[in-house]
Amino acid sequence: MLRKLQEALSGRNSGMNQQPQFNGRLLDQRREDVYVLMHQQMSSMR
């Protein structure tokens, strides 16, 4: 039982040590989406 818990915890930690890969294209797309939405909101407030 203790061994299974240790294996589960060690497996969880190994996945957390990996850094996510940076996705520049996704960041640019999200930035454009936020820019458009922000301007739509601002224009509707006038």
C-alpha positions in Angstrom: 0.0 0.0 0.0 2.8 2.4 0.9 4.7 1.6 -2.2 1.7 2.4 -4.4 1.3 5.8 -2.7 5.0 6.5 -3.2 4.8 5.5 -6.9 1.7 7.7 -7.4 3.4 10.7 -5.8 6.7 10.2 -7.6 4.8 10.0 -10.9 2.9 13.2 -10.2 6.1 15.1 -9.3 7.9 14.0 -12.5 5.1 15.5 -14.6 5.3 18.8 -12.7 9.0 19.2 -13.3 8.5 19.6 -17.0 8.0 23.2 -18.2 5.3 23.8 -20.7 6.5 24.8 -24.2 6.0 28.4 -25.2 3.6 28.9 -28.0 4.2 32.3 -29.5 1.5 32.0 -32.2 -1.2 31.2 -29.6 0.0 34.2 -27.5 -0.3 36.5 -30.5 -3.8 35.2 -31.4 -5.0 35.7 -27.8 -3.5 39.2 -27.8 -5.4 40.0 -31.0 -8.6 38.6 -29.6 -8.3 40.7 -26.5 -7.5 43.8 -28.5 -10.6 43.4 -30.7 -12.9 42.7 -27.7 -11.5 45.6 -25.8 -12.2 48.0 -28.7 -15.7 46.5 -29.2 -16.5 47.1 -25.5 -15.1 50.7 -25.6 -17.0 51.6 -28.7 -20.3 50.3 -27.2 -19.8 52.5 -24.1 -19.9 55.7 -26.2 
